[in-house]
Amino acid sequence: MERGVIRADGLWAGYPTGFQRRWRDVLQGVSFHVPRGSVTGYLGVNGAGKTTTIKVLVGINRPSRGSVQVAGHPAGSRGAQLAVGYFPEAPFFYDGLTARELLDFFGRVAGVAAGERGRRSERLLDEVGLGHAGELQVKGFSKGMRQRLGLAQALVHDPELLVLDEPLDGLDPMGRLHLRELIAAQAQRGKTIFFSSHVLSDVETVCDHLVVLDGGAVAYDGTTRAFCGDDQERVRVVVRLPEEAARAAAAAAGVELDPSEEGAFAAACPGRAAADALIAAVVTAGGQVVEVERVRPTLEQTFMARFGQPREAAS
């Protein structure tokens, strides 16, 4: 049985707060798994505990209770660390180093042999679009260049799992598109990706699996499509025919039509069967089917409906 690249079982974790440094457990019995080869989005409103979880995964923090396995190793162990490429929410780089020197440093820390470090650094710089900037000091890099360099350093030791905490934060639309493409390319190469972001449209674009936190526990662990509600999918049908005939066709199909444009009507059919019935009735009446489109709630719409937080999915 596939146990997943990440397996959290009954995880409790938190941090000290306030002047008296009293302990607060943000995660309260969290259990989830990340399937091998998936791109898993990790969501929850601000303060839900996503960053706390990630710090436990990469060994920065220790759990109060429960366990976390990463690639079959206890989180924080040397085996787990070698299996993970980590992109933190606010990556820190030595600005006086060049991009090539920085990747060499991270490769050396990860135990990559000297000759291999050079080859990988060159390849990764090209892959993330920084091949021209290898000899430039990092202090002159833009936000987008730093984010791409952050992804390259996470990949320098060829890990099987990428843990990305807000990798698209602060980027303009073109920068986000480029980084999404880079993440998707890593998934196509067989990497497993654990991906936290507060921009739900980005999560929906790249993630096939979701884990959602709510109230210190897991509220959902499954596919993105199921979370968005395949059973709520609608089929929008636009037809063109005289109004009286349109109303008769809609009644025969059991749907409602609304004016769409001059001489045209639109219906939001509750499923393919209703759409097929409307199309058949329209064709029989001598009308024209202008458009047929499947419509289902977006990830953002579903998240807002279930958790009441517009566009918030990070802590």
Beta strands, then each sheet from edge to edge (+ up, - down):
strand 1: 6-17
strand 2: 22-34
strand 3: 39-43
strand 4: 65-70
strand 5: 73-74
strand 6: 84-87
strand 7: 161-165
strand 8: 192-196
strand 9: 209-214
strand 10: 217-223
strand 11: 234-240
strand 12: 258-261
strand 13: 264-269
strand 14: 288-295
sheet 1: 2+ 1- 4+ 5-
sheet 2: 6+ 7+ 8+ 3+ 9+ 10-
sheet 3: 12+ 13- 11+ 14-
end
